[in-house]
Amino acid sequence: MKATHVIAYILLIIGGLNWGILGIAYFFGSSLNVVQWIFGSWPWLLNVVYILVGIAAVMSFGCHKKNCKMCTGSSSASAGGQQM
């Protein structure tokens, strides 16, 4: 389950950065889409990436608190007396 959590987290970062760059570029009259720039020659792969990012978001929304040591208040998260 940890591997799935990490993959979902990475996909969320990719999706979030892509949407952030796309939003910033929109203000400057551009349509810079990083995922399309990387996978643009394979439209089917572009759609697969978007679907995976969407699935990662749903999985993280439903399972994040259960899987994240920072959210559950585990003792290993505050090792060394430091609290976040």
N, C-alpha and C positions, 0 to 999 in steps of 0.2 A: 504493500500500500504506500510505502514511503516513496518508491520510484514514481508511482502515479502522481503523488502530491507534488514532487519536484518537477515532473514534466508539465503538469498543469500550471504550476507557478511560472515556469520559463515561458510557456505559451501566453500566459497573461501579460508578462513583461513585454513580449514581442508585440502582442496586440495593442497594449497600452501605448507603447512607444510609436507604433504605426499610426494610431489614431491621433496622438499628440502632434506628431510631425505633419500629418495630413491637415489637422486643424490650423496649425501655425502657417503652413504653406498656403492655405486657403485665403488668409488675410493678405498675403502678398501676391495673389492672383495666380498661384501655381496649384498644381494637383499632384504633389509629390506623394506617392504611395509606395513605401519601402517594400512591402510584400509584393506588389505588382512589379516593382523595379527588379526584384530578385527572380521572381517566378513568372514574369509576364509572358514569356514565350510558351509557357505551358498553362493555358487557362484552367484546365481541369485541376492541376496541382495548386493553383491559386485558390480555387474554390475549396479544395481539401484543407489547405492551411486555415482559411477562414472558418470552416466547420470545426476544425480541431481547436481553434482559439475559442470559439463559442462553447464547445463541450467543456473545455478547461474552465471557462468562467462559471458555467453551471455547476461543475464538480466542486470548484473552490467555494462557491457560494454555499453549497450544501454541506461540505465536509471540512471546511477550513478550521473552524474552531475545535473540532474533534481531533484533527491531526497536527495542529500547530502548538508547539511547546510554549511559545510566547503567549498564546491565547488561553491555554489551559492552566497557566500558573504553576507549571511543573517546577520542581526544585532545581533542576538543571538549568532552567532559564535564568535563575538569579544566582548562579554560582559566583562565589567570591564576594557576596554581599552587595553586588550591584543590582539595582532594580531599574527596569526600563519603564 
